[in-house]
């Protein structure tokens, strides 16, 4: 029962001052085992805050990040699942499923988490699942002004993942969930 | 000059742990004390083993220990005579039951001496013979269709021999887990064990599994068949705000995270239980599974009792119970040791629960009041010592008695000795608390000489690291304190 928090595109301080208060009250240390962040934090203070939630923090570089040392993509294995992380501005057209699927095949992961569009989406295709946690602060994006703050919490339990989607709509936190199972266990590829 | 109200029998040098001035004076006081039990003369050891009636067994044990200490030149001789004569006499005098069991029991006792080296007290070699007779008595009692609890309690209070899994069964009877009527045992046990299994299933599940169970009724979405298609994953609503970050009181997740603190505490304490015993600690899979069992029991208890949850120290009370039940030679009993231990633990703790509840500390049932009762008991039986402790040196009994009482003396003596003490505690028909206070009082009285001579620091040092002592002797003194105010 591993809890993984996926969020990104906070754009603090440039486009938003802070996470919404309701989100902050829910995000307390001690519950979450891993945090993966798609990028565009953008400053160190946000990095430190995320570090207090959980020591295991993974970040990839977004185009507005002030820390240039974050990698472009990252892969990690949690339980039976391989997760891939990328900000998404590198994948053109932005948010396009086919291109993201290409990236997923390149990284060879079951779940790909990307951002940049500031819209929550969750797609499934032959290679696996693509999740976009949206913008945790609801900051405006290159494409649209309208963005609801959202983030994603994944509960990985054996071969099954339950994805809880937290969205702030009209000042209220709405939580939905998505369930999916992997059919085979992870085997390390020979090549 | 303080008028001494200490009775003569307490005043004898017999009770001090330092060697007495002259052995002859102790011989005479020996006769004073013991002449109402069995005729003892200047050569007590040779006569007493010939007809070993059970009640003086404790005294006989102590006499075996006493003469070696005081009659130095005769020491090795007497010991040898004792062991030889007792074995010979057992052969002659005992009935067929003992004869049949004799060779087996001797082997069992020897095996126990050899294999359980880490806990068995080697001095018990001498009392192996009386163990055999005790064992026989207990076995006969246990094999009856309906067990006479009063009789069982009487025999058990003398101490239960270590062999043949007797202790496990006797403790279960004394704690009321097994009914005196043997025919009810199998049905009762089955019921209780399945109850524990349900407790575990209900309480030890993590929230992911709970969510999964609830969902089995709803149809899983379309992943299974259509692994080739592309689609937007469908979102489903969640019920009652049940998500991992929920802060709601009724949320399964929230409760889980709140409990995780207690679970961590339990985990830490379980790992620290009896680090010197291989049964409990170390890297072996046996130790790990035993720790797992302890953890489960304590967690289930904490969840079922939200008023008291888990308090540090409960693991120490649990450990001897689990040890005894798990080491039962009967395989079926040992397999279900965890479930049996849980119920016996609940029963044992029921008398002492209030000691663990902080809010009740100052109340009539709390730990402070129990400590006050101990103090009163000491005052009744040994006013000089009481005055010295309370008033002269101002040693607050809480400094030493707290641990003695809440942990039922498990931390003051080595493991084998504390099992012996528990035999007496559990077999008291008035309940373990009364006997516990008497034993604590006896502990104080036995070292009174050193206490009277000491100041605050040395007294506290002594009481917090109680010196090793003869347990049967101590229990005998405790028994003598029963209902006997020394006016």
Interface residues (C-beta under 8 A of the other chain):
Chain A: X1 X3 X25 X26 X27 X28 X30 X31 X97 X121 X122 X123 X124 X125 X126 X129 X153 X155 X157 X160 X162 X163 X164 X165 X166 X175 X176 X177 X178 X179 X180 X181 X183
Chain B: X206 X207 X208 X209 X211 X212 X215 X220 X221 X223 X224 X227 X228 X229 X230 X231 X232 X233 X234 X235 X236 X237 X238 X241 X243 X244 X245 X246 X247 X257 X260
